[in-house]
């Protein structure tokens, strides 16, 4: 956090109430206009709103300069009415959309930039397009109403300040549309309506089209994400809309009928003459415009750390949101989820509307269904034909999406209703079902793992092992390896009614049978049995004969963190337990008596054959698929999608703080679950 260098008075309580403003203005102290004038260094105003004029008058009265705020050019995922900005501009000369006077961005655009700055701007532009961003990023990618080429014309909200201060008026929009038609007589025109008009909050400039216009103009009233319209467009026509700037980023010819900040530099075809101050002595390059508008002028906030950041960081985070929000159809029907799980389902399906219904029969025919695990849903088969894409790749979305906890989940048990950091969302099957393919198996069998991804997986794996992270991160006891033990074998117990036993333990199916097999395979080893945490907590029933486990092994270990045992043992025998994967992360030998997702790739000693898994993987290729590409992660702090690396940061902070006290309703539910498991 920077030390405040300015004390700025915000006349408007709305400005003072912007949640992200203190972090975005971390070098300023924002106070009320009633603050002692002698301590103030300026007055804050929001753009050209009426409150800004009041702020300007307050500044003049006290001899203080006015600093103007506005949203940045990449603002947020959702609209401004529901989400605070993640970037702003702070301008001591004017504001970017006011062409009647100078602004800081004009001076930045006109400056000569170094080759390094131009290269960075080119990279920013490439990143913007590759992750498909816009100012707001809530809308879905929708195909244009016609195949290209076409001319894209942009309407704006009626009365928007950027129109008047951009030297335009209501008539400018008719001139824009007529020019688009006249200058491209062979092409159709799509007229895009502003999102605020679609949401019903404001009105636009085209209540009706003339018969001649209507013959060639398609009015687009859907809330389509701008890149889906800009990318195939032949040209972009606008008055002062930011979509003209975004058209330049996409390399499109742009015609303007007002004077937005990006016009008048020789990069656009302008109906109006540029102000004298924009007639620079050198040719302005697109990269100079980009550097000024996206790198130098705005301030950016990292939504996960709430610290100021560089634009690349916010663009990458926003790109992750875009990618994850587009994975599933606009409407999903979730079958049979309890009330406490419903907010979690909505979070992991952000970008889609989720309707909760008790049975699949209550969903419309052909709907996309979300179900937990192996719960059956009577729809068309969820396994696609060979070569068809599913959730883990672009293309067709299956009818059934199966959800399960991810492999880095929480501090505390799922059965205790502890909110997860990760889920898997599988359109082919589910990872623990070895009787049929899953998205994870398809990914591991077919994915191309490049060097950067493998290196990322290596760093993640080593950090997980070094920090002692496992799925649930429970247990506080200590364990010491027996003195003189040459070989120590760990057998992790499972909940025998668990679906991973039903669908993945295709030979042995009980903990006691596994203990017997491990003893037979390692007769001279020190054999440890660790019962499942849910069984220890009495949230699930013991397995058959599990109360006699101490008679079948050398030691039963209960309240010891899994990572502490894995670090100390030599070998792990499993049915399908995730502990086998966690042992692989730590370089331990793993013997699989069932067919867990990590078996069959050449990294484990397998007692069963899995013919579908014919590829040999390195450990870091397995990690890349299992922990980076397959799961979805949702941040505890932002409730937005995040990366496994950030999820690990949050989990470590969570673990350091402790799991906290169960609220009364969870204590009651835990007692009920315990009573039912008897």
C-alpha positions as CSV (number, residue, x, y, z in Angstrom):
1,X,0.0,0.0,0.0
2,X,1.4,3.4,-1.0
3,X,1.5,6.3,1.5
4,X,-1.2,8.8,0.6
5,X,0.3,11.7,-1.3
6,X,-3.0,13.6,-1.8
7,X,-6.0,14.3,0.3
8,X,-9.0,14.6,-2.1
9,X,-12.4,15.6,-1.0
10,X,-15.3,13.7,-2.6
11,X,-18.4,15.9,-2.7
12,X,-20.6,13.0,-3.8
13,X,-21.5,10.3,-1.3
14,X,-21.9,7.9,-4.2
15,X,-18.2,8.4,-5.1
16,X,-17.1,7.8,-1.5
17,X,-19.2,4.7,-1.4
18,X,-17.5,2.9,-4.3
19,X,-16.2,-0.2,-2.6
20,X,-13.0,-0.5,-4.7
21,X,-12.0,3.2,-4.7
22,X,-9.7,3.1,-1.6
23,X,-7.6,0.4,-3.2
24,X,-7.6,2.0,-6.6
25,X,-6.6,5.4,-5.1
26,X,-4.1,3.8,-2.7
27,X,-1.8,6.9,-3.1
28,X,-4.7,9.2,-2.1
29,X,-6.8,9.7,0.9
30,X,-10.5,10.3,0.0
31,X,-12.4,12.4,2.5
32,X,-15.7,14.2,2.8
33,X,-15.8,17.8,1.4
34,X,-16.4,18.9,5.0
35,X,-12.8,17.9,5.8
36,X,-10.7,20.9,6.9
37,X,-9.9,22.8,3.7
38,X,-6.3,23.6,4.7
39,X,-5.4,19.9,4.6
40,X,-7.0,19.2,1.1
41,X,-4.9,19.0,-2.1
42,X,-7.9,18.6,-4.4
43,X,-11.5,17.8,-5.1
44,X,-12.8,14.6,-6.7
45,X,-15.5,14.6,-9.3
46,X,-17.0,11.7,-11.3
47,X,-16.8,12.5,-15.0
48,X,-19.3,15.1,-16.2
49,X,-22.2,14.1,-13.9
50,X,-24.1,16.9,-12.3
51,X,-22.3,16.2,-9.0
52,X,-19.1,16.8,-10.8
53,X,-20.1,20.4,-11.5
54,X,-20.8,20.9,-7.8
55,X,-17.3,19.4,-7.0
56,X,-15.7,21.8,-9.5
57,X,-17.4,24.8,-7.8
58,X,-16.3,23.6,-4.4
59,X,-12.7,23.4,-5.7
60,X,-12.9,26.9,-7.3
61,X,-14.3,28.4,-4.1
62,X,-11.3,27.0,-2.1
63,X,-8.7,27.4,-4.8
64,X,-8.3,23.6,-5.2
65,X,-7.7,21.6,-8.4
66,X,-10.4,19.2,-9.5
67,X,-9.5,15.6,-10.3
68,X,-11.9,13.7,-12.5
69,X,-12.7,10.0,-12.1
70,X,-14.3,7.6,-14.5
71,X,-14.5,3.8,-15.1
72,X,-11.6,2.4,-17.0
73,X,-11.9,0.8,-20.4
74,X,-12.0,-2.7,-18.9
75,X,-14.3,-2.3,-15.9
76,X,-15.7,-5.4,-14.5
77,X,-17.4,-8.7,-15.3
78,X,-21.0,-7.5,-14.7
79,X,-22.6,-4.2,-15.3
80,X,-21.9,-1.2,-13.2
81,X,-25.2,-1.3,-11.5
82,X,-24.3,-4.5,-9.7
83,X,-20.4,-4.6,-9.5
84,X,-17.8,-1.9,-8.5
85,X,-15.1,-1.1,-11.0
86,X,-11.8,-3.0,-11.2
87,X,-10.2,-0.1,-13.1
88,X,-10.6,3.7,-13.1
89,X,-9.0,6.7,-14.6
90,X,-7.9,9.7,-12.6
91,X,-7.4,12.8,-14.7
92,X,-6.2,16.2,-13.4
93,X,-6.9,17.9,-16.8
94,X,-10.4,16.8,-17.9
95,X,-11.9,13.4,-18.7
96,X,-11.2,11.2,-21.8
97,X,-14.7,11.5,-23.4
98,X,-14.8,15.3,-23.2
99,X,-13.5,16.6,-26.5
100,X,-14.4,20.2,-25.6
101,X,-11.2,20.5,-23.5
102,X,-7.9,18.7,-22.9
103,X,-7.5,15.5,-20.9
104,X,-4.5,13.6,-19.6
105,X,-5.1,10.7,-22.1
106,X,-4.7,13.1,-25.0
107,X,-1.3,14.2,-23.7
108,X,-0.3,10.5,-23.2
109,X,-1.5,9.5,-26.8
110,X,0.5,12.4,-28.3
111,X,3.7,11.6,-26.5
112,X,6.4,9.7,-28.4
113,X,6.7,6.1,-27.1
114,X,9.8,3.9,-26.9
115,X,10.1,0.7,-28.8
116,X,9.7,-1.3,-25.6
117,X,6.5,0.5,-24.8
118,X,5.2,-0.2,-28.3
119,X,6.0,-3.9,-28.0
120,X,4.2,-4.0,-24.6
121,X,1.2,-2.3,-26.1
122,X,1.2,-4.8,-29.0
123,X,1.2,-7.7,-26.4
124,X,-1.6,-6.1,-24.5
125,X,-3.7,-5.7,-27.7
126,X,-3.0,-9.4,-28.5
127,X,-4.0,-10.5,-25.0
128,X,-7.2,-8.4,-25.1
129,X,-8.3,-10.2,-28.3
130,X,-7.1,-13.7,-27.4
131,X,-9.1,-13.7,-24.1
132,X,-12.0,-11.8,-25.8
133,X,-12.5,-8.8,-23.5
134,X,-14.7,-5.8,-23.5
135,X,-15.5,-3.0,-21.0
136,X,-18.2,-5.3,-19.4
137,X,-17.7,-9.0,-19.6
138,X,-21.0,-10.6,-18.4
139,X,-22.6,-11.2,-21.8
140,X,-22.3,-14.5,-23.6
141,X,-20.6,-15.1,-26.9
142,X,-23.4,-15.3,-29.5
143,X,-23.1,-15.8,-33.2
144,X,-24.0,-12.7,-35.3
145,X,-27.5,-12.8,-36.8
146,X,-25.9,-13.2,-40.2
147,X,-22.7,-14.6,-41.6
148,X,-20.1,-12.0,-42.4
149,X,-19.0,-9.8,-43.9
150,X,-21.3,-7.1,-42.5
151,X,-21.0,-3.5,-41.2
152,X,-21.4,-3.1,-37.5
153,X,-23.1,0.1,-36.3
154,X,-23.2,1.0,-32.6
155,X,-26.1,2.7,-30.9
156,X,-25.6,4.3,-27.4
157,X,-27.9,5.2,-24.5
158,X,-29.9,8.4,-25.0
159,X,-28.4,11.3,-23.1
160,X,-25.0,9.7,-22.5
161,X,-22.5,12.3,-21.5
162,X,-20.0,11.0,-23.9
163,X,-22.3,12.0,-26.8
164,X,-22.6,15.7,-25.9
165,X,-19.0,16.1,-24.7
166,X,-17.9,14.1,-27.8
167,X,-19.2,16.9,-30.0
168,X,-22.2,14.9,-31.2
169,X,-26.0,14.9,-30.8
170,X,-29.0,12.7,-31.5
171,X,-28.7,13.4,-35.2
172,X,-25.2,12.0,-35.3
173,X,-26.7,8.5,-35.0
174,X,-28.9,8.8,-38.1
175,X,-25.8,10.2,-40.0
176,X,-23.8,7.2,-38.8
177,X,-26.4,4.7,-40.0
178,X,-26.9,6.4,-43.3
179,X,-23.2,6.5,-43.9
180,X,-22.8,2.8,-43.1
181,X,-25.5,2.0,-45.7
182,X,-24.2,4.4,-48.3
183,X,-20.5,3.6,-48.0
184,X,-21.1,-0.2,-48.1
185,X,-24.0,-0.7,-50.6
186,X,-23.3,-4.4,-51.0
187,X,-23.1,-5.3,-47.3
188,X,-25.8,-5.7,-44.7
189,X,-25.7,-3.6,-41.5
190,X,-26.1,-4.9,-37.9
191,X,-27.2,-2.1,-35.5
192,X,-26.0,-3.1,-32.0
193,X,-28.1,-1.8,-29.1
194,X,-26.4,-0.8,-25.8
195,X,-26.6,-3.4,-22.9
196,X,-28.3,-0.9,-20.6
197,X,-31.0,-0.5,-23.2
198,X,-31.5,-4.3,-23.3
199,X,-31.7,-4.4,-19.5
200,X,-34.4,-1.8,-19.6
201,X,-32.5,0.8,-17.6
202,X,-32.1,3.3,-20.5
203,X,-33.3,4.0,-24.0
204,X,-31.4,4.3,-27.3
205,X,-31.6,6.4,-30.5
206,X,-33.5,4.1,-32.8
207,X,-37.1,3.6,-31.9
208,X,-37.9,2.8,-35.5
209,X,-36.2,2.3,-38.8
210,X,-37.3,3.7,-42.2
211,X,-38.5,1.1,-44.8
212,X,-35.3,1.7,-46.7
213,X,-33.2,1.2,-43.7
214,X,-35.1,-1.8,-42.5
215,X,-34.5,-3.6,-45.8
216,X,-30.7,-3.8,-45.0
217,X,-30.4,-3.2,-41.3
218,X,-30.7,-5.9,-38.6
219,X,-31.4,-4.5,-35.2
220,X,-29.5,-6.6,-32.7
221,X,-31.3,-6.4,-29.3
222,X,-29.6,-9.5,-27.7
223,X,-26.8,-8.9,-25.1
224,X,-24.1,-10.4,-27.2
225,X,-20.5,-10.1,-26.0
226,X,-18.9,-7.4,-28.3
227,X,-15.9,-9.6,-29.6
228,X,-18.4,-12.0,-31.1
229,X,-19.6,-9.1,-33.3
230,X,-16.4,-7.3,-33.8
231,X,-14.3,-10.2,-34.9
232,X,-16.3,-11.0,-38.1
233,X,-17.2,-7.4,-38.9
234,X,-16.0,-5.8,-42.1
235,X,-16.1,-2.3,-40.6
236,X,-17.3,-0.5,-37.4
237,X,-19.4,2.7,-37.4
238,X,-20.0,4.5,-34.1
239,X,-20.5,8.0,-32.6
240,X,-18.5,8.0,-29.4
241,X,-18.9,4.4,-28.2
242,X,-15.9,2.5,-26.7
243,X,-16.7,-0.3,-29.1
244,X,-15.0,1.9,-31.7
245,X,-11.8,1.7,-29.7
246,X,-12.3,-2.1,-29.3
247,X,-12.8,-2.3,-33.1
248,X,-9.4,-0.8,-33.5
249,X,-8.0,-3.4,-31.1
250,X,-9.5,-6.0,-33.4
251,X,-7.9,-4.4,-36.5
252,X,-11.1,-3.1,-38.0
253,X,-11.7,0.1,-40.0
254,X,-13.5,2.4,-37.7
255,X,-15.7,5.4,-38.7
256,X,-16.6,8.0,-36.0
257,X,-19.4,10.6,-36.0
258,X,-18.4,12.2,-32.8
259,X,-15.0,12.9,-31.3
260,X,-14.2,10.0,-28.9
261,X,-10.7,9.9,-27.3
262,X,-9.4,7.5,-30.0
263,X,-10.6,9.7,-32.9
264,X,-8.6,12.5,-34.5
265,X,-5.3,10.8,-34.5
266,X,-5.3,9.4,-38.0
267,X,-6.4,5.9,-36.9
268,X,-10.1,6.3,-37.7
269,X,-12.2,7.8,-40.4
270,X,-13.7,10.8,-38.7
271,X,-16.8,12.8,-39.7
272,X,-15.7,15.7,-37.5
273,X,-12.5,17.7,-37.7
274,X,-10.1,16.9,-34.8
275,X,-9.4,19.6,-32.2
276,X,-6.1,21.4,-32.9
277,X,-4.4,19.8,-29.8
278,X,-4.8,16.3,-31.4
279,X,-3.0,17.3,-34.6
280,X,0.4,16.1,-33.4
281,X,3.7,16.6,-35.1
282,X,4.2,12.8,-35.6
283,X,2.0,10.0,-36.9
284,X,0.3,8.3,-34.0
285,X,0.5,4.5,-34.1
286,X,-2.2,2.2,-32.9
287,X,0.3,0.9,-30.3
288,X,0.8,4.4,-28.9
289,X,-3.0,4.8,-28.5
290,X,-3.1,1.4,-26.8
291,X,-0.2,2.2,-24.5
292,X,-1.8,5.4,-23.5
293,X,-5.4,4.1,-23.1
294,X,-4.8,0.7,-21.5
295,X,-1.4,1.0,-19.8
296,X,-0.6,4.6,-18.7
297,X,-4.0,6.2,-18.2
298,X,-6.0,3.8,-16.1
299,X,-5.4,2.3,-12.7
300,X,-6.1,-1.4,-12.2
301,X,-7.1,-3.5,-9.2
302,X,-6.2,-7.2,-8.6
303,X,-9.6,-8.6,-7.6
304,X,-8.0,-11.3,-5.5
305,X,-5.4,-9.3,-3.5
306,X,-7.3,-6.0,-3.6
307,X,-3.9,-4.4,-4.5
308,X,-3.1,-2.2,-7.5
309,X,-1.8,-4.3,-10.4
310,X,-0.6,-4.0,-14.0
311,X,-3.2,-4.3,-16.8
312,X,-1.8,-7.7,-17.8
313,X,-2.9,-9.2,-14.5
314,X,-6.4,-7.9,-14.7
315,X,-6.8,-9.0,-18.3
316,X,-5.6,-12.5,-17.5
317,X,-8.0,-12.7,-14.6
318,X,-10.9,-11.4,-16.6
319,X,-10.0,-13.8,-19.4
320,X,-10.3,-16.7,-17.0
321,X,-13.8,-15.5,-16.0
322,X,-14.7,-15.2,-19.7
323,X,-13.5,-18.7,-20.5
324,X,-15.1,-20.4,-17.5
325,X,-18.4,-18.6,-17.9
326,X,-18.7,-19.8,-21.5
327,X,-18.3,-23.5,-20.8
328,X,-22.0,-24.4,-20.4
329,X,-25.3,-23.3,-22.0
330,X,-27.1,-20.2,-20.9
331,X,-29.6,-22.3,-19.0
332,X,-28.8,-25.3,-16.7
333,X,-31.2,-27.3,-14.6
334,X,-29.7,-28.7,-11.4
335,X,-31.3,-31.9,-10.1
336,X,-31.9,-32.5,-6.4
337,X,-29.5,-30.2,-4.7
338,X,-30.0,-29.3,-1.0
339,X,-30.5,-25.6,-0.1
340,X,-27.0,-25.2,1.4
341,X,-25.4,-26.4,-1.9
342,X,-27.4,-24.2,-4.2
343,X,-25.3,-21.0,-3.9
344,X,-22.2,-23.2,-4.5
345,X,-23.8,-24.6,-7.7
346,X,-24.6,-21.1,-8.9
347,X,-21.0,-20.0,-8.2
348,X,-19.5,-22.9,-10.2
349,X,-22.0,-22.3,-13.0
350,X,-21.4,-18.5,-13.1
351,X,-22.3,-17.3,-16.6
352,X,-25.3,-19.7,-16.8
353,X,-28.7,-19.3,-15.3
354,X,-29.3,-22.2,-12.9
355,X,-32.8,-23.5,-12.1
356,X,-33.2,-26.1,-9.4
357,X,-35.7,-28.9,-9.9
358,X,-36.3,-32.0,-7.7
359,X,-36.3,-34.5,-10.6
360,X,-35.0,-34.7,-14.2
361,X,-38.6,-35.1,-15.3
362,X,-39.3,-31.5,-14.1
363,X,-36.7,-30.1,-16.6
364,X,-37.6,-29.3,-20.2
365,X,-36.9,-31.9,-22.8
366,X,-33.3,-31.6,-24.1
367,X,-32.2,-29.4,-21.2
368,X,-28.7,-29.5,-19.8
369,X,-28.8,-31.2,-16.4
370,X,-26.4,-30.8,-13.5
371,X,-26.3,-33.8,-11.2
372,X,-24.1,-34.8,-8.3
373,X,-21.7,-37.6,-9.0
374,X,-23.2,-40.8,-10.4
375,X,-26.8,-39.9,-9.8
376,X,-28.7,-41.1,-12.8
377,X,-30.6,-38.6,-15.0
378,X,-33.0,-40.0,-17.7
379,X,-31.8,-38.0,-20.7
380,X,-29.9,-38.8,-23.9
381,X,-26.5,-40.4,-23.2
382,X,-23.9,-38.1,-21.8
383,X,-21.0,-39.9,-23.4
384,X,-20.3,-38.3,-26.8
385,X,-19.3,-40.1,-29.9
386,X,-15.6,-40.5,-30.7
387,X,-14.2,-37.2,-31.7
388,X,-16.9,-35.0,-30.3
389,X,-15.9,-32.3,-27.8
390,X,-17.2,-32.0,-24.3
391,X,-16.8,-29.8,-21.2
392,X,-13.0,-30.1,-21.2
393,X,-12.9,-28.8,-24.7
394,X,-14.7,-26.3,-27.0
395,X,-17.8,-27.4,-28.8
396,X,-20.8,-29.5,-28.0
397,X,-22.0,-29.4,-24.4
398,X,-23.4,-32.7,-23.1
399,X,-26.9,-33.0,-21.7
400,X,-25.6,-34.3,-18.3
401,X,-22.9,-32.6,-16.3
402,X,-21.7,-34.6,-13.3
403,X,-20.3,-32.6,-10.4
404,X,-18.0,-33.8,-7.6
405,X,-15.5,-32.3,-5.1
406,X,-12.2,-31.4,-6.6
407,X,-8.8,-32.7,-5.4
408,X,-7.8,-29.5,-3.4
409,X,-11.1,-28.9,-1.6
410,X,-11.2,-27.3,1.8
411,X,-10.1,-27.1,5.4
412,X,-12.7,-29.4,6.8
413,X,-14.9,-32.2,5.6
414,X,-17.4,-32.1,2.8
415,X,-19.8,-34.1,5.0
416,X,-19.5,-31.2,7.5
417,X,-20.9,-28.9,4.8
418,X,-17.6,-27.0,4.5
419,X,-17.7,-24.9,1.3
420,X,-15.4,-26.2,-1.4
421,X,-12.6,-24.4,-3.3
422,X,-12.9,-26.7,-6.2
423,X,-15.3,-28.9,-8.0
424,X,-15.0,-31.0,-11.2
425,X,-17.7,-30.7,-13.8
426,X,-17.6,-33.7,-16.2
427,X,-19.7,-34.1,-19.4
428,X,-18.5,-37.7,-20.3
429,X,-18.8,-39.4,-16.9
430,X,-17.0,-38.8,-13.7
431,X,-13.4,-39.3,-12.8
432,X,-13.9,-42.1,-10.3
433,X,-16.0,-44.2,-12.5
434,X,-13.6,-46.6,-14.2
435,X,-16.4,-48.5,-16.0
436,X,-16.8,-45.7,-18.6
437,X,-14.7,-42.8,-20.0
438,X,-14.7,-39.4,-18.3
439,X,-13.5,-36.0,-19.4
440,X,-10.5,-36.5,-17.2
441,X,-9.6,-39.8,-18.8
442,X,-10.1,-38.3,-22.2
443,X,-7.9,-35.4,-21.4
444,X,-5.1,-37.5,-20.0
445,X,-5.3,-39.8,-22.9
446,X,-5.3,-37.1,-25.6
447,X,-4.2,-33.7,-24.4
448,X,-1.0,-32.1,-25.7
449,X,0.9,-30.8,-22.6
450,X,3.3,-28.0,-23.7
451,X,6.5,-27.1,-21.8
452,X,4.9,-24.1,-20.1
453,X,2.0,-26.1,-18.7
454,X,4.3,-28.9,-17.5
455,X,6.6,-26.4,-15.8
456,X,3.5,-24.8,-14.2
457,X,2.4,-28.3,-13.0
458,X,5.9,-29.0,-11.5
459,X,5.9,-25.8,-9.5
460,X,2.4,-26.5,-8.3
461,X,3.2,-30.1,-7.3
462,X,6.3,-29.1,-5.4
463,X,4.5,-26.4,-3.6
464,X,1.6,-28.7,-2.6
465,X,4.1,-31.2,-1.3
466,X,6.2,-28.7,0.6
467,X,3.2,-27.0,2.2
468,X,1.5,-30.3,3.3
469,X,-1.7,-29.7,1.4
470,X,-4.2,-32.6,0.9
471,X,-7.9,-32.7,0.0
472,X,-9.5,-31.9,3.3
473,X,-6.5,-30.7,5.4
474,X,-7.7,-32.1,8.7
475,X,-5.9,-33.7,11.7
476,X,-3.7,-32.3,14.3
477,X,-1.8,-35.2,15.8
478,X,1.8,-36.2,15.3
479,X,3.3,-39.5,14.2
480,X,6.8,-40.9,14.3
481,X,8.2,-43.6,12.1
482,X,9.0,-46.7,14.1
483,X,12.8,-46.9,14.8
484,X,14.5,-49.4,12.6
485,X,11.5,-49.9,10.3
486,X,13.0,-50.7,6.8
487,X,9.7,-50.5,5.0
488,X,6.5,-48.7,6.1
489,X,3.3,-49.2,4.2
490,X,0.2,-47.0,4.6
491,X,-3.3,-48.3,3.8
492,X,-5.8,-45.4,3.8
493,X,-9.4,-46.5,4.5
494,X,-12.4,-45.3,2.5
495,X,-16.1,-45.0,3.0
496,X,-17.2,-48.4,1.6
497,X,-20.6,-47.0,0.5
498,X,-18.8,-44.3,-1.5
499,X,-19.4,-44.3,-5.3
500,X,-15.7,-44.5,-6.0
501,X,-15.7,-48.0,-4.5
502,X,-18.8,-49.0,-6.4
503,X,-17.5,-47.7,-9.8
504,X,-13.7,-47.9,-9.3
505,X,-13.0,-50.9,-7.0
506,X,-13.5,-53.5,-9.6
507,X,-11.8,-56.3,-7.7
508,X,-11.3,-55.8,-3.9
509,X,-14.2,-53.7,-2.4
510,X,-13.5,-53.5,1.3
511,X,-11.0,-51.9,3.6
512,X,-10.3,-55.2,5.3
513,X,-9.7,-57.0,2.0
514,X,-7.3,-54.2,1.1
515,X,-5.4,-54.5,4.4
516,X,-5.1,-58.2,3.8
517,X,-3.8,-57.7,0.3
518,X,-1.3,-55.1,1.5
519,X,0.0,-57.5,4.2
520,X,0.3,-60.3,1.7
521,X,2.3,-58.0,-0.7
522,X,4.5,-56.7,2.1
523,X,4.7,-59.3,4.8
524,X,7.7,-57.8,6.5
525,X,6.6,-54.1,6.4
526,X,5.3,-52.0,9.2
527,X,1.7,-51.7,8.1
528,X,-0.4,-48.7,9.0
529,X,-4.1,-48.3,8.6
530,X,-5.7,-44.8,8.6
531,X,-9.5,-44.8,8.7
532,X,-11.4,-42.3,6.6
533,X,-11.9,-38.9,8.3
534,X,-15.7,-39.1,7.7
535,X,-15.8,-42.4,9.5
536,X,-13.6,-41.1,12.4
537,X,-16.0,-38.1,12.7
538,X,-19.0,-40.6,12.7
539,X,-20.4,-38.9,9.7
540,X,-20.2,-42.2,7.7
541,X,-20.5,-45.8,8.7
542,X,-17.5,-48.0,9.3
543,X,-16.7,-50.6,6.7
544,X,-17.5,-54.3,7.2
545,X,-15.2,-55.6,9.9
546,X,-13.3,-52.3,10.1
547,X,-13.5,-52.3,13.9
548,X,-11.0,-55.2,13.8
549,X,-8.5,-53.2,11.7
550,X,-6.0,-53.2,14.6
551,X,-5.7,-57.0,14.4
552,X,-4.8,-56.9,10.7
553,X,-2.0,-54.3,10.8
554,X,0.8,-53.0,13.0
555,X,-0.8,-49.7,13.8
556,X,-4.0,-47.7,13.4
557,X,-3.4,-44.0,13.0
558,X,-6.4,-41.6,13.4
559,X,-5.9,-37.9,14.0
560,X,-2.7,-37.4,12.0
561,X,-2.7,-35.2,8.9
562,X,-2.5,-37.3,5.7
563,X,0.5,-35.3,4.5
564,X,2.5,-36.1,7.6
565,X,2.0,-39.8,7.1
566,X,2.7,-39.6,3.3
567,X,6.0,-37.8,4.0
568,X,7.1,-40.6,6.4
569,X,6.1,-43.8,4.7
570,X,7.7,-45.7,1.8
571,X,4.6,-47.1,0.0
572,X,0.9,-46.6,-0.2
573,X,-1.7,-49.3,-1.0
574,X,-5.2,-48.1,-2.1
575,X,-8.4,-49.2,-3.6
576,X,-9.4,-45.8,-5.2
577,X,-8.4,-43.4,-2.4
578,X,-7.2,-39.9,-3.4
579,X,-4.4,-40.5,-1.0
580,X,-2.7,-42.5,-3.7
581,X,-2.6,-39.5,-5.9
582,X,-1.3,-37.4,-3.0
583,X,1.4,-40.0,-2.4
584,X,2.5,-39.7,-6.1
585,X,2.8,-35.9,-5.6
586,X,5.3,-36.7,-2.9
587,X,7.3,-39.3,-4.9
588,X,6.0,-42.3,-3.1
589,X,5.4,-45.8,-4.5
590,X,1.7,-46.5,-5.0
591,X,0.0,-49.9,-5.4
592,X,-3.5,-49.7,-6.8
593,X,-5.9,-52.6,-6.0
594,X,-8.7,-50.7,-7.8
595,X,-8.8,-48.4,-10.8
596,X,-8.6,-44.8,-9.5
597,X,-8.2,-42.0,-12.0
598,X,-4.4,-41.9,-11.6
599,X,-3.9,-45.6,-12.3
600,X,-3.1,-47.0,-15.7
601,X,-0.7,-44.2,-16.9
602,X,2.5,-45.9,-16.0
603,X,3.0,-44.1,-12.6
604,X,1.5,-46.7,-10.3
605,X,1.8,-50.5,-9.7
606,X,-1.6,-51.7,-10.9
607,X,-3.3,-54.9,-9.9
608,X,-6.0,-54.3,-12.5
609,X,-5.7,-53.7,-16.3
610,X,-7.4,-50.6,-17.7
611,X,-7.1,-51.0,-21.5
612,X,-8.5,-47.6,-22.4
613,X,-5.6,-45.9,-20.7
614,X,-2.8,-46.7,-23.1
615,X,-0.8,-43.5,-22.8
616,X,2.3,-43.3,-20.6
617,X,2.4,-40.0,-18.7
618,X,5.0,-38.2,-16.7
619,X,4.0,-37.2,-13.2
620,X,3.8,-33.5,-14.1
621,X,1.6,-34.3,-17.1
622,X,-0.7,-36.1,-14.7
623,X,-0.7,-33.2,-12.4
624,X,-1.4,-30.8,-15.2
625,X,-4.5,-32.7,-16.2
626,X,-5.8,-33.5,-12.7
627,X,-5.1,-30.2,-10.9
628,X,-4.9,-27.5,-13.7
629,X,-7.1,-28.5,-16.7
630,X,-9.9,-30.6,-15.2
631,X,-11.3,-28.9,-12.1
632,X,-12.9,-25.5,-11.6
633,X,-11.8,-23.4,-8.7
634,X,-13.9,-20.6,-7.1
635,X,-12.2,-18.2,-4.7
636,X,-13.4,-17.9,-1.1
637,X,-12.9,-14.1,-1.2
638,X,-14.2,-13.0,-4.6
639,X,-16.6,-15.9,-5.3
640,X,-15.3,-15.7,-8.8
641,X,-13.3,-18.3,-10.8
642,X,-9.6,-18.6,-9.8
643,X,-6.5,-20.6,-10.6
644,X,-5.3,-23.7,-8.7
645,X,-2.3,-21.6,-7.6
646,X,-4.5,-18.9,-6.0
647,X,-6.8,-21.6,-4.5
648,X,-3.7,-23.0,-2.8
649,X,-2.9,-19.5,-1.5
650,X,-6.3,-19.2,0.0
651,X,-6.3,-22.8,1.4
652,X,-3.0,-22.1,3.2
653,X,-4.4,-18.9,4.7
654,X,-7.5,-20.8,5.6
655,X,-5.6,-23.5,7.3
656,X,-3.4,-21.0,9.2
657,X,-6.5,-19.3,10.5
658,X,-8.0,-22.6,11.5
659,X,-11.3,-24.0,10.3
660,X,-13.4,-22.0,12.8
661,X,-16.3,-23.0,14.9
662,X,-19.2,-24.8,13.4
663,X,-22.4,-22.7,13.5
664,X,-25.3,-24.2,15.6
665,X,-27.2,-25.4,12.5
666,X,-24.2,-27.3,11.3
667,X,-23.6,-28.9,14.7
668,X,-27.2,-30.1,14.7
669,X,-26.8,-31.5,11.1
670,X,-23.5,-33.2,12.1
671,X,-25.3,-34.8,15.1
672,X,-28.0,-36.1,12.7
673,X,-25.5,-37.5,10.3
674,X,-23.6,-39.1,13.1
675,X,-26.8,-40.7,14.4
676,X,-27.8,-42.0,11.0
677,X,-24.4,-43.6,10.5
678,X,-24.7,-45.8,13.6
